[in-house]
Amino acid sequence: MIRLENIVWTPPGKGRAPVLDGVSFGIPSASYAVLMGRTGSGKTTLLEILCGLRAPGSGAVWIDDREVTALPPGERGIGYVPQDGALFPTLTVRQQIGFGLRMRGIPPAEIESRLLEAAGSVGVSALLDRLPPGLSGGERQRVALARALVVKPSVLLLDEPLASVDEETQDDLMELLRRTRREHGITVLHVTHSRREAEGLGEWQLRLEGGRVHASSTTT
């Protein structure tokens, strides 16, 4: 479950208007929500506030009935896939996927077991010794998704995850995202400019406009 209460965020600088101006909405547990909005409307900022990379000026962030507004990213139970995956250029796929577990002090044997499971679930088991420059766009996104899932989050945040891949690869990744949400029971918030993605994936349609989020359900 995701719930935001009256989130306000204003860019630094005297006299700047708020980009997020009292944002409030909720996404039920294990639901797939898609957030759309114009470029510069604050979609990425909203995700960064959710996962703890940016602090709101005011308001509260709730994840699974727990207020996490003041918690660091690693304590929020969130997996985050930023734009273009943001893979570390000098780490192998194996090291990328295991990164978050190492930061949490997980024992090496458990890291290996969990990263192999995550790699298998997204279809990158054959790529574990490769470096990012040798991967296709779709492979990079799968690796980024595995890195987010390996920490077993209850919430998954996706920022334009399909923007850099061709339409055929988009179809494959959309099916992967559907399966991931279904098998793991994760609450997903997916930012996109694509109406096709929104209609193909979203049970909840959200739009960020004028600093506020407007929501509607597509389920019956």
N, C-alpha and C positions, 0 to 999 in steps of 0.2 A: 504494500500500500504506500502511496505517495500522497502527502498533503502539504500544501503551501498556504500560509495564512498572512495576507496583507504584506507581501514582500515588496520592499521599495529598494531600488538601487539607482544611484545617480553617479554619472562619470565624474572623476576629479576635475576641479576647475570652478572658479567662482561664477555663479549665475547659470550653471548648466541645468537643463531640465531633466527630470527622472526618465530613464529608459524603461524601468519597471516601476509602475506606479500603483501599488496596492494589489499585486497579483495574488489571487486566491483560487485554488482549485484542488480537486482530489481525484486520484486514480485508484480504483479498487484493486485489491490483491490479485495477482496472476492475470491482470488485464494487459492488453497491448494498446497503448495510446500513441497517436502521431501528432506532433506539434508542427504547425506551419506558420508562416509569417514572412513579411518582406525582409530583404537583406537589411541588416542594421537595426532590426526591430528588437533585438535582445535575446534571441533564442539560445545562442551559445552561452551568454551570460547567465541565463536562467539555469542551464545545465550545470554550469560551474558553481553556482550557488547551491544547487542540490547536492553536488558531490563534495562540497567543502573547499573548492579551489578559490572561491571568492566569497567574501562576507557581505551579506545584505546590509543596507543602511538601517533597516528595521524589518520586523516580521519574524515568522517562525517556520522552520522546516521540520516535518514529521515523516519518519520512515517506519512503517509497521508499528504504529501506536507508540513510538518513542520519539521525543523531540531531540533532534540531532544538530540544531542550529549552531551550537558552540563546539561540536565535536570535530576533530581532524578527519580528513578523508578516509584513512584506514580503519576508522572505528564506526563508519556509517553503514556497513553492509551493502555497499554499492559497487557495481562494476561499471566502468566508463570506457567507451570507445570514442575518442575524439576524432575530429575530421582527419581523413586520410590515414587513420590508424595510429599515427605518431609512433612508429616503431623506432627503437634505438638502432642506429645504423651499424654499430660495431658488434652487436650481440647476435648470436645465432637464434634461430626460431626456438630451440630448446631453452635458451637463456631468457628470451623474451617472455615465454609463457610462464616460466618459473620465477620471474622477477618479483612479483607481488608476494609470493610465498616466502622467498628468501628474506624480504624486508620484514616479514612477520615472524621470522625466527623459526619457521617450520623445519623439522628435521629433514636432512637430505633424502633419506629413503622415502619419506612421505611426499616430498616435493616431486621426486621422479615418478612415483605412482600416480599422483594427481595430474601432473603435466601430460603424462602419456594418455590418461583418460580424456583430458580436455582436448588434446591434439586429435585423438581418434574421433571425438564427437563432432568436430568441425572439418574433418578430412584433411589434416595436414601432417599426419604421422610420417609420411615419406620426406618431409621438408625439414626435419628437426635440426639438421646440421647446416642448413643454408643460411645465408645472410640476407637482409632485406633487399639490397640492390639486385639480387638475382630472382626476386619474386614478382609475379604479375600483380596487377591491382587487386584482383579477386583473392589471390593467395594472401596478400598483405592484410586484407580485411578479415579473412578467416583467422589469421594468426592473432590479430588484435582482439577478435571476439574470444578466442581461446584464452588469451591473457586475462580478459575481464571475467570469464566464467570460472577459471580455475580456483578463484578465491571463494567460490560458492556464494555469490551475492543473492540477496532477496530482491534487489532492484537492479535493472540494467538500463543505462543511459547511452543512447546512440546519437552521435552528431553527424548527420549527413553520411551514413555508413556506405551508401551505394552510389555516391555522386561521381566517383572516379573510375567506375567500371562500365563495360559495355552492357547492352540490354540483355544479352543471353546470360552473362554472368550475374546481372541483377536478378534475373528469374531464379537462378540457382541459390543466390544468397537470401532472397526473400523466402524461399522454401526452408532454408536453413534456419532463419530467424523464427519462422512459424513453429518449426519442430523444436527449437531451443526453448521457446516460451512454453510450449505444451509439455515437454519432457521434464523441464526443471521447475515449472510453476512460478516463473519469475514475473515480476511486474516490470513492464517495459515502457520507456518513454523515448520515442524515436523522432528526432528532428529531421525534417526534409523540406525541399522545395517542390518535390514531385507529387503531383496529384495521383499518379499511378501507384506509387508506394503507399500513399495515404489510404487509397481505396482498397489496395490489395492486402494491407496488413492491419490497419487500425480498427479496433473495436470502439475506440474513443477518438473523436476528431477534436483537436484543440487548435485554436488560432490565436496568435499573439498580435494584437493590434492596439495602437494607442496606449501602450504600456500595460494593458490588461489582457488576460486570457479568457477566451470564450470557448465553452466546451459543449459537445453534444455526443450522444451515444449512437453508434451505428448498429448495435445489436437489437434484436427483437425478442 
